[in-house]
């Protein structure tokens, strides 16, 4: 979600919201909060009427992930912020419980479909801006966001077989590019704690065939950090991937040899 939308939810102004996050930078790593580039902002302005308000904005907006949006309640220090955070978390839980076994065809309304379709389109744009270049993965991510927030599974409208099932993580861990990645990582840095900036440079310099997207540097680093977040504690080749804290608003990672 963009900073302006969150400011409305938490009943504050956008400047105060971003300043609170900036004062507590260690609580907002790159996968919690990031600033859109001029190119990304222009894409939103031109491709979606939902973001027409950006025409009047002179600064580059910040985007917050679900974790970042929830973290705001701990830095805004207002009763409203706490109450809204609790409400948002309860809404997510209630939505999941309510729709876990809902028969879609019996519950759908026209208004619900319209809202869900707009949410899906917006989430799809944001997923691509976040560096997800694979169309199927972007659709699944957008559908997950839509389903959590509106209760509607938009992939019910997609032709059967159009979106293939995602590969289990255990399969991905045995693929050759990941093994090459951790072997190069260990050779260059050993057990040293390292962030996604250096890992990105290592991947590019080593010509490792690991998909980090075709976006800008920040989106590629975010993609690497998310990939490692999903794999932390997992075995890849002869190593375990371990999260090792944060430094200057970036997550640190290290390898442990088996």
Steps between C-alpha positions, in 0.01 A plus 500: 500500500615854430577747780203724420249212533652389831492856631124501441458169684711614798342849499823694463665695220736338250801707609465402868455134407818489290699697758401250770625215282821690420574561870467126556686384190622176660138385530438551129741293286467501123233229497285708744528843335655640182476817294368479146725624223387773260445238230284284730297803610445603137376148421242519778389845385454394140354151535248521784228755579530393863831686522399820320563689826872448432472767228495766773778344712849647462686236704561131427259302721595217733345155477445280808457125497254330734771465765604864461141623522452312825836620639379860466272451801808460721662827389203736466430481876130583486197310628347523155806338342489210747125455456526507120785248502297262717199553275703425185641177645157389620352582160757278331425215741125543466523507122703180492259323736191628321614401154693182573213283379273756333324392184602779267206476262247532785660803668626723217335837441556752223647761734731242657624396158565861392697577817696175475583552133637849571698366797644220287610743226665730757670208679626366167662835417662519843627140473673586173644819646639292785710306249283196427561460128339160452137558392361191673677580827377860483141379449521260792639777723227743391235234555629427850476870591152525349377186676632620837344846470170432320445125543471445126722251317547673164674197351155339482462712187826388341494216249594166648871437461581865421676544833715196577540381856808646673793270556548384860793665675668165560525448123646846447770438757650217299521694175848560364489885495432513875783258573732706278381812682580374852831347386608835355371674812706277730810530282485880502374578851519182710306548827509879469170682551395659170206695358311476171706779341817288496311181413342673200840618378643150548217344296551746214880473501494119519241454221296274728169410331288605796185702423519832687263680264559767238409801714733761644767433761267553795233264371762233431640532853148476642436187293821341630410588859152349462641186344742456789221573749300209361806275510651593838571193706485284186782287367639582156785276391744483791376811681219647707376854432475703822360848572762702692324825602493838326749773413406845368144395426606185310468139607822307548546136398766237554573140415566217741685201367348161578 
